[in-house]
Amino acid sequence: MAHSSRARADAVVTGPFRIMPTDLAALNQVFSDAFTQRYRSDGMAGVRVPFLNPAIWRYAIDGAGEGAMLWRDERHQIVAFNIAHLSGIEGWMGPLAVRPDAQDSGLGKRVVMAGVNWLERSGAQVIGLETMPRTMDNIGFYSNLGFDPDRLTITLTLPAANHDSPGMLLGRLHDSEKMDWLRRCRELTQSLRPGYDFTREIELTDRLALGDTSLLVRGGKLRGFALYHTAPLVEGRVRDELRVLKLVLADYADIDRMAGQLADQSRRSGTRNVAVRVQGEFGQLYRRLLELGGRVRWTDLRMTFRGRSEPPLEGGGVVLSNWEI
């Protein structure tokens, strides 16, 4: 049923409310409908965005806590949502969407700014999101709300392969050992980007059995780690790729060994590729992954809220932080 812009603007929308597990089916529908409409607006009429794996939704909303927000219409149906994530001082939003019949009503601004305000109240010093760089409407929309275009995030894939040093996996350690290595991961991250903390994401991944964290250890010291998921991103699909969500290295020179560990874990987990999302500031890392056989698959534009951009890296090394689930 078609709705006029005036009717949408006058609709009663309440929220935000915290997303609950019972909302997942309806949330998936809004997600699919909104992003399918976005692709159609970009000229890709044949694309239908599938539902996400409920386990991935669970990871997102459990990790976000009170930052997982939704809005309801007068029929109490979900009309919009925004999932705001906080990792220490790093805050980002995604996914977020407004149901197609409620777009162009001012609700999108309300939804985005609710996420920004929640992150600011929660102590975020970095606030951002990622969008498709070809989507001019989205870039203009976010820019008018105070977001500045920053750098590209480029997704590369490496083929699964054997490696002579598969590395240590956090998930295979005893609980008492896990706590010590989690502390080391946090300390390594904060030595490069003070205030950043990926502990919650690592623990959730382990608890929900979505993937694991590969530890790069040399001389008894932690030199890097990579948090990854192997659970299918799309509902009903088989495992296809190992997706790296966070990657931290004390020294760029360790990238070959970490790439080898991840390729080996991809093979062992039954996936075909390792997907790594590289932020544009890490040009040397990007070139090396290409030399190791990486193929460019996708690009996203990272946008940051004014005054809340990412700090420069301290002491060299690498910190990759995926702003998508």
Sine and cosine of phi, psi and omega as CSV:
sin_phi,cos_phi,sin_psi,cos_psi,sin_omega,cos_omega
0.00,0.00,0.75,-0.66,-0.03,-1.00
-0.98,0.18,0.52,-0.85,0.05,-1.00
-0.79,-0.61,0.65,-0.76,0.07,-1.00
-0.97,0.25,0.37,-0.93,0.03,-1.00
-0.86,0.50,-0.59,0.80,0.00,-1.00
-0.90,0.43,-0.67,0.75,0.00,-1.00
-0.90,0.44,-0.64,0.77,0.02,-1.00
-0.90,0.44,-0.67,0.74,-0.04,-1.00
-0.91,0.42,-0.51,0.86,-0.05,-1.00
-1.00,0.02,-0.11,0.99,-0.05,-1.00
-0.89,0.45,0.55,-0.83,0.02,-1.00
-1.00,0.08,0.90,-0.45,0.03,-1.00
-0.85,-0.52,0.79,-0.62,0.00,-1.00
-0.89,-0.46,0.45,-0.89,0.00,-1.00
0.62,-0.78,-0.04,-1.00,0.14,0.99
-0.99,0.14,0.50,-0.87,0.15,-0.99
-0.90,-0.44,0.45,-0.89,0.02,-1.00
-0.96,0.28,0.70,-0.72,0.04,-1.00
-0.94,0.34,0.73,-0.68,0.01,-1.00
-0.91,-0.41,0.35,-0.94,0.02,-1.00
-0.82,0.57,-0.51,0.86,0.00,-1.00
-0.95,0.33,-0.17,0.98,0.00,-1.00
-1.00,0.02,-0.09,1.00,-0.21,-0.98
-0.88,0.47,-0.67,0.74,-0.03,-1.00
-0.89,0.45,-0.72,0.70,0.02,-1.00
-0.93,0.37,-0.59,0.81,0.03,-1.00
-0.89,0.46,-0.69,0.73,0.02,-1.00
-0.87,0.50,-0.63,0.78,-0.01,-1.00
-0.91,0.41,-0.71,0.71,0.03,-1.00
-0.89,0.46,-0.68,0.74,0.03,-1.00
-0.85,0.53,-0.78,0.63,-0.04,-1.00
-0.90,0.44,-0.72,0.70,-0.04,-1.00
-0.90,0.43,-0.70,0.72,-0.07,-1.00
-0.92,0.39,-0.70,0.72,-0.04,-1.00
-0.97,0.24,-0.49,0.87,0.13,-0.99
-0.89,0.46,-0.69,0.72,0.05,-1.00
-0.88,0.47,-0.60,0.80,0.02,-1.00
-0.89,0.45,-0.69,0.72,0.03,-1.00
-0.90,0.44,-0.65,0.76,0.02,-1.00
-0.89,0.45,-0.63,0.77,0.04,-1.00
-0.90,0.44,-0.45,0.89,0.03,-1.00
-1.00,0.04,0.11,0.99,0.07,-1.00
1.00,-0.06,0.14,0.99,-0.02,-1.00
-0.95,-0.30,0.96,0.29,-0.13,-0.99
-0.92,0.39,-0.40,0.92,-0.06,-1.00
-1.00,0.08,-0.03,1.00,-0.05,-1.00
-1.00,0.05,0.77,-0.64,0.14,-0.99
-0.85,-0.52,0.91,-0.41,-0.05,-1.00
-0.96,0.29,0.84,-0.54,-0.06,-1.00
-0.98,0.21,0.20,-0.98,0.08,-1.00
-0.94,0.35,0.54,-0.84,0.10,-1.00
-0.99,0.15,0.44,-0.90,0.10,-1.00
-0.85,0.53,0.82,-0.57,0.02,-1.00
-0.81,0.58,-0.52,0.85,0.03,-1.00
-0.91,0.41,-0.54,0.84,0.05,-1.00
-0.95,0.33,-0.65,0.76,0.11,-0.99
-0.86,0.52,-0.68,0.73,0.00,-1.00
-0.87,0.50,-0.69,0.73,0.05,-1.00
-0.86,0.51,-0.70,0.71,-0.05,-1.00
-0.92,0.40,-0.74,0.67,-0.08,-1.00
-0.97,0.24,-0.55,0.84,0.08,-1.00
-0.92,0.39,-0.65,0.76,0.01,-1.00
-0.93,0.37,-0.58,0.82,-0.03,-1.00
-0.98,0.21,-0.48,0.87,-0.01,-1.00
0.89,0.46,-0.80,-0.59,-0.02,-1.00
-0.93,0.36,-0.18,0.98,0.06,-1.00
-0.98,0.18,-0.08,1.00,0.05,-1.00
-1.00,-0.01,0.97,-0.23,-0.19,-0.98
-0.86,-0.52,0.54,-0.84,0.12,-0.99
-0.66,-0.75,0.30,-0.96,0.03,-1.00
-0.81,-0.58,0.53,-0.85,-0.04,-1.00
-0.84,-0.54,0.49,-0.87,0.04,-1.00
-1.00,0.00,-0.13,-0.99,-0.06,-1.00
-0.92,0.39,-0.29,0.96,0.07,-1.00
-1.00,-0.08,0.14,0.99,0.02,-1.00
0.94,0.34,0.32,0.95,0.05,-1.00
-1.00,-0.04,0.49,-0.87,-0.01,-1.00
-0.92,0.39,0.80,-0.60,-0.01,-1.00
-0.92,-0.40,-0.31,0.95,0.01,-1.00
-0.25,-0.97,0.34,-0.94,0.08,-1.00
-0.44,-0.90,0.36,-0.93,0.06,-1.00
-0.50,-0.87,0.80,-0.60,0.02,-1.00
-0.94,-0.35,0.95,-0.32,-0.05,-1.00
-0.98,-0.20,0.81,-0.58,-0.10,-1.00
-0.94,-0.33,0.58,-0.81,0.02,-1.00
-0.74,-0.67,0.86,-0.51,0.03,-1.00
-0.86,-0.52,0.99,0.10,-0.14,-0.99
0.95,0.31,-0.88,-0.48,0.02,-1.00
-1.00,-0.08,-0.05,1.00,-0.01,-1.00
-1.00,0.01,0.85,-0.52,0.04,-1.00
-0.83,-0.55,0.63,-0.78,0.05,-1.00
-0.46,-0.89,0.31,-0.95,-0.07,-1.00
-0.85,-0.53,0.69,-0.73,0.08,-1.00
0.42,-0.91,0.59,-0.81,-0.12,0.99
-0.96,0.27,0.32,-0.95,0.13,-0.99
-0.60,-0.80,0.55,-0.83,-0.08,-1.00
-0.32,-0.95,0.42,-0.91,0.14,-0.99
-0.86,-0.51,0.72,-0.69,0.00,-1.00
-0.81,0.58,0.67,-0.75,-0.10,-0.99
-0.78,0.62,-0.64,0.77,-0.05,-1.00
-0.96,0.29,-0.15,0.99,0.00,-1.00
-0.93,-0.36,0.12,0.99,0.01,-1.00
-0.97,0.23,0.28,-0.96,-0.02,-1.00
0.89,0.46,0.51,0.86,-0.02,-1.00
-0.86,-0.50,0.00,1.00,-0.08,-1.00
1.00,-0.07,-0.14,0.99,-0.01,-1.00
-0.92,0.38,-0.58,0.82,-0.01,-1.00
-0.85,0.53,-0.69,0.72,0.04,-1.00
-0.87,0.49,-0.69,0.72,0.01,-1.00
-0.87,0.50,-0.66,0.75,-0.03,-1.00
-0.93,0.37,-0.72,0.70,-0.01,-1.00
-0.91,0.42,-0.72,0.69,-0.07,-1.00
-0.94,0.35,-0.45,0.89,0.11,-0.99
-0.89,0.46,-0.65,0.76,0.05,-1.00
-0.92,0.40,-0.70,0.72,0.03,-1.00
-0.86,0.51,-0.73,0.68,-0.04,-1.00
-0.90,0.43,-0.63,0.77,0.03,-1.00
-0.90,0.43,-0.68,0.73,0.01,-1.00
-0.90,0.43,-0.66,0.75,0.02,-1.00
-0.89,0.45,-0.70,0.72,0.03,-1.00
-0.89,0.45,-0.48,0.88,-0.05,-1.00
-1.00,0.07,0.00,1.00,0.08,-1.00
0.99,-0.12,0.22,0.97,0.00,-1.00
-0.93,0.38,0.75,-0.66,0.10,-0.99
-0.98,-0.21,-0.26,0.97,0.12,-0.99
-0.88,-0.48,0.76,-0.65,0.04,-1.00
-0.67,-0.74,0.82,-0.57,-0.03,-1.00
-0.35,-0.94,-0.08,-1.00,0.04,-1.00
-0.32,-0.95,0.15,-0.99,0.07,-1.00
-0.80,-0.60,0.57,-0.82,0.02,-1.00
-0.63,-0.78,0.22,-0.98,-0.02,-1.00
-0.96,0.28,0.80,-0.61,-0.10,-1.00
-0.91,0.42,-0.35,0.94,0.00,-1.00
-0.99,0.10,-0.16,0.99,-0.09,-1.00
-1.00,0.00,1.00,-0.01,-0.08,-1.00
-0.90,0.44,-0.58,0.82,0.01,-1.00
-0.87,0.50,-0.71,0.70,0.01,-1.00
-0.90,0.44,-0.71,0.71,-0.03,-1.00
-0.88,0.47,-0.69,0.73,0.03,-1.00
-0.91,0.42,-0.65,0.76,0.00,-1.00
-0.87,0.49,-0.78,0.62,-0.03,-1.00
-0.93,0.38,-0.59,0.81,0.02,-1.00
-0.88,0.48,-0.64,0.77,0.01,-1.00
-0.93,0.36,-0.27,0.96,0.05,-1.00
-1.00,-0.09,0.00,1.00,0.05,-1.00
0.95,-0.31,0.20,0.98,0.03,-1.00
-0.99,-0.12,0.67,-0.74,0.03,-1.00
-0.95,-0.31,0.67,-0.74,0.10,-0.99
-0.90,0.43,0.70,-0.71,-0.06,-1.00
-0.90,-0.44,-0.99,-0.17,-0.08,-1.00
-0.81,-0.58,0.31,-0.95,0.11,-0.99
-0.97,0.22,0.57,-0.82,0.25,-0.97
-0.95,-0.31,0.84,-0.55,-0.08,-1.00
-0.93,-0.36,0.84,-0.54,0.04,-1.00
-1.00,0.02,0.83,-0.56,0.08,-1.00
-0.89,-0.46,0.46,-0.89,0.11,-0.99
-0.85,-0.53,0.63,-0.78,0.09,-1.00
-0.90,-0.44,0.63,-0.78,-0.02,-1.00
-0.95,0.31,0.53,-0.85,0.12,-0.99
-0.87,0.49,0.57,-0.82,-0.06,-1.00
-0.30,-0.96,0.33,-0.94,0.12,-0.99
-0.96,0.29,0.50,-0.87,0.08,-1.00
-0.61,-0.79,0.63,-0.77,-0.08,-1.00
-0.96,0.29,-0.22,0.98,0.03,-1.00
-0.73,-0.69,1.00,0.06,-0.11,-0.99
-0.91,0.41,-0.29,0.96,0.05,-1.00
1.00,0.06,0.11,-0.99,-0.02,-1.00
-0.99,-0.16,0.67,-0.74,0.03,-1.00
-0.95,-0.31,0.78,-0.63,-0.02,-1.00
-0.86,0.50,-0.63,0.78,-0.07,-1.00
-0.91,0.42,-0.30,0.95,-0.01,-1.00
-1.00,-0.08,0.02,1.00,-0.01,-1.00
-1.00,0.02,0.37,-0.93,0.09,-1.00
-0.92,0.38,0.48,-0.87,-0.05,-1.00
-0.81,0.59,-0.62,0.79,-0.01,-1.00
-0.92,0.39,-0.54,0.84,0.05,-1.00
-0.96,0.28,-0.58,0.82,-0.02,-1.00
-0.84,0.55,-0.67,0.74,-0.04,-1.00
-0.87,0.49,-0.64,0.77,0.01,-1.00
-0.92,0.39,-0.69,0.73,-0.01,-1.00
-0.95,0.30,-0.52,0.85,0.11,-0.99
-0.88,0.47,-0.67,0.75,0.05,-1.00
-0.88,0.48,-0.67,0.74,0.01,-1.00
-0.91,0.42,-0.63,0.78,0.05,-1.00
-0.88,0.47,-0.69,0.73,0.00,-1.00
-0.90,0.44,-0.69,0.72,-0.02,-1.00
-0.91,0.41,-0.64,0.77,0.03,-1.00
-0.90,0.43,-0.71,0.70,0.02,-1.00
-0.86,0.52,-0.73,0.69,-0.08,-1.00
-0.96,0.28,-0.30,0.95,0.10,-0.99
-0.95,0.30,-0.38,0.92,-0.01,-1.00
-0.98,-0.19,-0.66,0.75,0.06,-1.00
-0.73,-0.69,1.00,0.00,-0.05,-1.00
-0.80,0.60,0.71,-0.70,0.03,-1.00
1.00,-0.08,-0.30,0.95,0.03,-1.00
-0.98,0.22,0.61,-0.79,-0.05,-1.00
-0.46,-0.89,0.92,-0.40,-0.03,-1.00
-0.98,-0.21,0.28,0.96,-0.08,-1.00
-0.85,0.53,-0.72,0.69,-0.07,-1.00
-0.88,0.48,-0.68,0.73,0.00,-1.00
-0.90,0.44,-0.63,0.78,0.02,-1.00
-0.90,0.43,-0.72,0.70,-0.02,-1.00
-0.91,0.42,-0.66,0.75,0.01,-1.00
-0.90,0.43,-0.67,0.74,0.03,-1.00
-0.86,0.52,-0.67,0.75,0.02,-1.00
-0.92,0.38,-0.72,0.69,-0.06,-1.00
-0.91,0.40,-0.63,0.78,-0.03,-1.00
-1.00,0.02,0.00,1.00,0.03,-1.00
0.83,0.56,0.70,0.71,0.00,-1.00
-1.00,-0.02,-0.31,0.95,-0.07,-1.00
0.06,-1.00,-0.65,-0.76,-0.03,-1.00
-0.28,-0.96,-0.04,-1.00,0.08,-1.00
-0.82,-0.58,0.89,-0.46,0.01,-1.00
-1.00,0.07,0.82,-0.58,-0.04,-1.00
-0.98,-0.22,0.78,-0.63,0.06,-1.00
-0.98,-0.21,0.93,-0.36,-0.10,-0.99
-0.88,-0.48,0.74,-0.67,0.04,-1.00
-0.67,-0.74,0.82,-0.57,-0.02,-1.00
0.89,0.46,0.52,0.85,0.00,-1.00
0.98,0.19,-0.01,1.00,-0.03,-1.00
-0.94,-0.35,0.59,-0.81,0.05,-1.00
-0.96,0.27,0.85,-0.52,0.01,-1.00
-0.95,-0.30,-0.20,0.98,0.02,-1.00
0.04,-1.00,0.24,-0.97,0.10,-1.00
-0.45,-0.89,0.38,-0.92,0.04,-1.00
-0.67,-0.75,0.89,-0.46,0.10,-0.99
-1.00,0.06,0.79,-0.61,-0.04,-1.00
-0.65,-0.76,0.39,-0.92,0.11,-0.99
-0.90,-0.44,0.64,-0.77,0.13,-0.99
-0.90,-0.44,-0.18,0.98,0.06,-1.00
-0.88,0.47,0.63,-0.78,0.00,-1.00
-0.84,0.54,0.66,-0.75,0.04,-1.00
-0.97,0.25,-0.54,0.84,-0.07,-1.00
-0.98,-0.20,0.67,-0.75,0.00,-1.00
-0.87,0.49,0.75,-0.66,0.07,-1.00
0.99,0.10,-0.06,1.00,-0.01,-1.00
-1.00,0.00,0.36,-0.93,0.11,-0.99
-1.00,0.08,0.22,-0.97,0.05,-1.00
-0.87,0.50,0.74,-0.67,-0.05,-1.00
-0.83,-0.55,-0.68,0.74,-0.03,-1.00
-0.57,-0.82,0.38,-0.92,0.11,-0.99
-1.00,-0.07,0.91,-0.42,-0.10,-0.99
-0.98,-0.19,0.87,-0.49,0.02,-1.00
-0.99,0.10,0.85,-0.52,0.00,-1.00
-1.00,-0.10,-0.63,0.77,0.02,-1.00
-0.67,-0.74,0.69,-0.72,0.04,-1.00
-0.64,-0.77,0.83,-0.56,-0.04,-1.00
-0.78,-0.63,0.78,-0.63,0.05,-1.00
-0.75,-0.66,0.71,-0.70,0.05,-1.00
-0.92,0.39,-0.48,0.88,-0.05,-1.00
-0.60,-0.80,0.74,-0.67,0.03,-1.00
-0.81,0.59,-0.53,0.85,-0.07,-1.00
-0.87,0.49,-0.29,0.96,-0.01,-1.00
-1.00,0.08,0.07,1.00,-0.08,-1.00
-0.90,0.43,-0.59,0.81,-0.01,-1.00
-0.88,0.48,-0.70,0.71,-0.03,-1.00
-0.92,0.38,-0.67,0.75,0.00,-1.00
-0.92,0.40,-0.65,0.76,0.04,-1.00
-0.88,0.48,-0.62,0.78,0.04,-1.00
-0.91,0.42,-0.67,0.74,0.03,-1.00
-0.88,0.47,-0.67,0.74,-0.02,-1.00
-0.93,0.36,-0.63,0.77,0.05,-1.00
-0.89,0.46,-0.62,0.79,0.03,-1.00
-0.93,0.38,-0.66,0.75,0.04,-1.00
-0.92,0.40,-0.56,0.83,0.07,-1.00
-0.88,0.48,-0.72,0.69,0.02,-1.00
-0.88,0.47,-0.71,0.71,-0.04,-1.00
-0.93,0.38,-0.48,0.88,-0.04,-1.00
-1.00,0.04,-0.07,1.00,0.02,-1.00
0.99,0.13,0.33,0.94,0.07,-1.00
-0.97,-0.24,0.35,-0.94,-0.11,-0.99
-1.00,-0.02,-0.46,0.89,-0.12,-0.99
-0.63,-0.78,0.35,-0.94,0.19,-0.98
-0.96,-0.27,0.81,-0.58,0.04,-1.00
-0.97,-0.25,0.84,-0.54,-0.01,-1.00
-0.84,-0.54,0.80,-0.60,0.03,-1.00
-0.99,-0.15,0.93,-0.37,-0.12,-0.99
-0.97,-0.26,0.86,-0.50,0.07,-1.00
-0.95,0.31,0.53,-0.85,-0.16,-0.99
-0.87,0.49,-0.35,0.94,0.00,-1.00
-0.93,0.36,-0.30,0.95,-0.05,-1.00
-0.98,-0.19,0.88,0.48,-0.06,-1.00
-0.89,0.45,-0.62,0.78,0.00,-1.00
-0.91,0.42,-0.66,0.75,0.05,-1.00
-0.89,0.45,-0.68,0.73,0.01,-1.00
-0.86,0.52,-0.74,0.68,-0.01,-1.00
-0.90,0.44,-0.63,0.78,-0.01,-1.00
-0.92,0.39,-0.63,0.78,0.03,-1.00
-0.91,0.43,-0.58,0.82,0.10,-1.00
-0.89,0.45,-0.67,0.74,0.02,-1.00
-0.90,0.44,-0.49,0.87,0.01,-1.00
-0.99,0.11,0.08,1.00,0.05,-1.00
0.96,-0.27,0.16,0.99,0.00,-1.00
-0.92,0.39,0.55,-0.83,0.04,-1.00
-0.84,-0.54,0.71,-0.71,0.01,-1.00
-0.96,0.27,0.78,-0.63,-0.07,-1.00
-0.88,-0.47,-0.51,0.86,-0.15,-0.99
-0.32,-0.95,0.41,-0.91,0.11,-0.99
-0.74,-0.68,0.55,-0.84,0.11,-0.99
-0.73,-0.68,0.50,-0.87,0.06,-1.00
-0.99,-0.16,0.85,-0.52,0.05,-1.00
-1.00,0.08,0.78,-0.63,0.03,-1.00
-0.84,-0.55,0.66,-0.75,-0.02,-1.00
-0.83,-0.56,0.58,-0.81,0.00,-1.00
-0.93,0.36,0.64,-0.77,-0.09,-1.00
-0.85,0.53,0.78,-0.62,-0.04,-1.00
0.99,0.10,-0.01,1.00,-0.05,-1.00
-0.79,-0.61,0.62,0.79,-0.03,-1.00
-0.99,0.15,0.22,-0.98,-0.05,-1.00
-0.95,0.31,0.66,-0.75,0.01,-1.00
-0.97,0.26,0.39,-0.92,0.08,-1.00
-0.91,0.41,0.45,-0.89,0.02,-1.00
-0.95,0.30,0.64,-0.77,0.01,-1.00
-0.98,-0.20,0.75,-0.67,0.13,-0.99
0.96,0.29,0.42,0.91,0.00,-1.00
0.97,0.26,-0.40,-0.92,0.00,-1.00
0.98,0.18,-0.23,-0.97,-0.08,-1.00
-0.64,-0.77,0.70,-0.72,0.19,-0.98
-0.69,-0.72,0.96,-0.27,0.09,-1.00
-0.98,-0.22,0.81,-0.59,0.00,-1.00
-0.78,-0.63,0.91,-0.41,-0.03,-1.00
-0.96,0.28,0.81,-0.59,0.05,-1.00
-0.99,-0.15,0.50,0.86,0.16,-0.99
-0.66,-0.75,0.41,-0.91,0.01,-1.00
-1.00,0.02,0.00,0.00,0.00,0.00
